[in-house]
Amino acid sequence: MDIKVTELKEKLDAKEDFVFIDVREPHEYEEFNLGGKLIPLGDLVKHIPELREHQNEEIVVYCRSGNRSGIAQKLLQQSGFTNVRNLLGGVLDWQEKGY
């Protein structure tokens, strides 16, 4: 299931508990980030063991536009993660909405 920028903003404002992962590259993260843990898409597979404890928790993945995080979502789901949500529109949509 995906998540829209407006819903993510509400979750962050309410300080809801979820795992938040940025799958962009370090230089993109340095320019602007939403506060998620940086795990570039290319490194995600090797981080799965450490994420395993969150296998049944809500995980929100995001990137620049939603494409890479869509791939990350599928990778995690294929590895048995049950509640992975992709941020539709990514950071671009977040910035466009002026948050």
C-alpha positions as CSV (number, residue, x, y, z in Angstrom):
1,M,0.0,0.0,0.0
2,D,1.3,3.4,-0.9
3,I,1.2,6.6,1.1
4,K,0.5,10.2,-0.1
5,V,2.6,13.2,1.0
6,T,-0.3,14.7,2.9
7,E,-0.8,11.5,4.9
8,L,2.9,11.3,5.7
9,K,2.9,14.9,6.9
10,E,0.1,14.1,9.3
11,K,1.9,11.0,10.6
12,L,5.1,13.0,11.2
13,D,3.2,15.9,12.8
14,A,1.5,13.4,15.1
15,K,4.8,11.8,15.9
16,E,3.5,8.4,15.0
17,D,5.9,5.5,15.4
18,F,7.0,3.9,12.1
19,V,10.2,3.0,10.3
20,F,11.2,5.7,7.9
21,I,13.8,5.0,5.2
22,D,15.3,7.3,2.5
23,V,16.6,5.2,-0.4
24,R,18.3,8.1,-2.3
25,E,22.0,8.6,-2.6
26,P,24.0,10.5,0.2
27,H,24.4,13.7,-1.9
28,E,20.7,13.9,-2.4
29,Y,20.1,13.3,1.3
30,E,22.5,16.1,2.2
31,E,20.7,18.6,-0.1
32,F,17.3,17.9,1.5
33,N,15.8,15.1,3.6
34,L,12.6,14.3,5.5
35,G,14.5,12.8,8.5
36,G,14.4,9.2,7.4
37,K,17.3,6.8,7.9
38,L,19.5,6.9,4.8
39,I,19.9,3.5,3.1
40,P,20.6,4.0,-0.6
41,L,18.6,1.6,-2.8
42,G,21.8,-0.2,-3.9
43,D,22.7,-1.0,-0.3
44,L,19.2,-2.0,0.8
45,V,19.6,-5.8,0.4
46,K,22.6,-5.9,2.8
47,H,20.6,-3.9,5.4
48,I,17.7,-6.4,5.4
49,P,19.1,-8.4,8.4
50,E,19.2,-5.3,10.6
51,L,15.7,-4.3,9.5
52,R,14.3,-7.8,10.2
53,E,13.1,-6.8,13.7
54,H,10.7,-4.4,12.0
55,Q,9.3,-7.0,9.6
56,N,5.7,-6.6,10.7
57,E,5.8,-2.9,11.6
58,E,4.9,-0.1,9.3
59,I,7.8,1.0,7.1
60,V,7.6,4.1,4.9
61,V,10.2,4.3,2.1
62,Y,10.9,7.4,0.0
63,C,13.1,8.8,-2.7
64,R,13.1,11.7,-5.1
65,S,10.0,10.8,-7.1
66,G,8.7,7.5,-5.8
67,N,10.4,5.3,-8.4
68,R,13.4,4.0,-6.4
69,S,11.3,3.7,-3.3
70,G,8.8,1.6,-5.3
71,I,11.6,-0.8,-6.1
72,A,12.6,-0.8,-2.4
73,Q,9.1,-1.5,-1.4
74,K,9.0,-4.6,-3.7
75,L,12.4,-5.8,-2.4
76,L,11.3,-5.6,1.2
77,Q,7.9,-7.2,0.4
78,Q,9.7,-10.1,-1.4
79,S,11.9,-10.5,1.8
80,G,8.8,-11.0,3.9
81,F,8.1,-7.5,5.2
82,T,4.4,-7.1,5.6
83,N,3.6,-3.4,5.8
84,V,5.8,-1.4,3.5
85,R,4.5,1.9,2.1
86,N,6.0,3.9,-0.8
87,L,5.7,7.7,-0.7
88,L,4.0,8.6,-3.9
89,G,5.7,11.6,-5.6
90,G,8.6,11.4,-3.2
91,V,10.6,14.4,-2.1
92,L,9.6,16.3,-5.2
93,D,5.9,16.2,-4.2
94,W,6.7,17.1,-0.6
95,Q,8.6,20.2,-1.8
96,E,5.9,21.1,-4.3
97,K,3.3,21.1,-1.5
98,G,5.5,23.5,0.4
99,Y,6.1,21.4,3.6
